[in-house]
């Protein structure tokens, strides 16, 4: 299962034994501090790339290198997204709707 961990900090879904083998994790954080495999990314400003797969727009692509292209995420690349505590760090509630 392809998992996008937004605000990951230290990539718990990719590094902790209890989650090993359950997820193919792409971990993002604005300022990763202790994260092995955590990509630095401003999720709210991150562009989403649309791809055509077998003529179908938004088809599933595996997580990992093909789910992030440069500083862009690829549409339809993840089965689940996790945002633990991210909303509490937004300075303005209007940012939630962006």
HELIX and SHEET records of a PDB file:
HELIX    1   1 UNK A   12  UNK A   15  1                                   4    
HELIX    2   2 UNK A   17  UNK A   19  5                                   3    
HELIX    3   3 UNK A   43  UNK A   45  5                                   3    
HELIX    4   4 UNK A   87  UNK A   89  5                                   3    
HELIX    5   5 UNK A   93  UNK A   97  5                                   5    
SHEET    1   A 4 UNK A  38  UNK A  40  0                                        
SHEET    2   A 4 UNK A  24  UNK A  29  1                                        
SHEET    3   A 4 UNK A   2  UNK A   6  1                                        
SHEET    4   A 4 UNK A  80  UNK A  82  1                                        
SHEET    1   B 3 UNK A  48  UNK A  49  0                                        
SHEET    2   B 3 UNK A  72  UNK A  74  1                                        
SHEET    3   B 3 UNK A  68  UNK A  69 -1                                        
SHEET    1   C 2 UNK A  52  UNK A  53  0                                        
SHEET    2   C 2 UNK A  56  UNK A  57 -1                                        
END                                                                             
